[in-house]
Amino acid sequence: IKKVGVLTSGGDSPGMNAAIRSVVRTCAYHNIECIGIYRGYQGMIEGDFKEMGPRSVNNIVNKGGTILKSARSLEFKTPEGRKKAHENLLKAGIDALVVIGGDGSFTGGLLFNSEYNFPVIGIPGTIDNDIFGTSHTLGYDTALNTVVESIDKIRDTASSHNRLFFVEVMGRDAGHIALNAGIGAGAEEILIPEEDLGLDRLLESLQKSKASGKSSSIVVIAEGDKIGKNVFELKDYVEANLPEYDVRVSVLGHMQRGGSPSCFDRVLASRLGVKAVESLLEGKSNYMVGLQNDKVTLTPLEQAIKGKSEIDRELLRVSEIMST
Ligand code: ADP
């Protein structure tokens, strides 16, 4: 391996810049070249490349987003698109790829490898933490902190007005953010895609909480919860059934994807970037680097894509006990 290409693809997350920095500097450390590929696979197809040295990643360890930009590329899903991308890589002398992204980006990378036998290593970057083979994805810890900070602020106004707040957080398929931030922020109830609490139990729990003397409450709801009503319908339903509650909705939205990465995410990004480049240098391909039991590990990309990252069920019990 003489020249590594690095790209960020799919949904962005805090810590991607720290990972780019790590990949670029690990290449420099081992005296190999590094090329930044802009706008993910789309930039690969268009040949949007830039040589990167250790000084081109100054002052980005603390920045959210990605300096290489991210994109969703429909063209890369076609054999013609991937062919163009391959030609561009060859022209530029790039002989290995580090893909920072989620499931979709890994699927594209694996397919590209199977067609062109091109070495690929993935770094998991998504705030949802929904990737098998790593206890933490880049950006997840930062997102948790952002959500907890936001809910703390909502709690101030909730308790001043004796209100019930439904706070919707990101997580279409996974409840990691909702569950962990919910416990961290002291939520009354947490609704996640992995577990259907049921409307009756929600009402019962809210009733109980009122009777126990709580004057305000926070319910954290993941986007993909299975209760069968969106957050606004849920507000109407609860107000219709429990008129004693004054309900408000707050949808946190894209702010969860932004911000300066936490120390945890910066350290994780640095470790994963080193492992990604050094794995390529050892001749490895089709792996995702990740964190397991606080050790940096390799998981075959295929498993990372197919496997499901399970929530920690013990946390459900902890949450229930905490809302007593
Ligand atoms: P994420 O990586 O965050 O899951 P996406 O699912 O949007 O994000 O995937 C990012 C990009 O990866 C897509 O825009 C596309 O270019 C590429 N990709 C995703 N799935 C495939 C696929 N089945 N074949 C080829 N490329 C894919």
Residues whose N, C-alpha, C, O or C-beta is under 5 A from the ligand:
A	BS01	ADP	S9 G10 G11 Y41 A71 R72 S73 L74 F76 K77 G101 G102 D103 G104 S105 T107 G108 L111
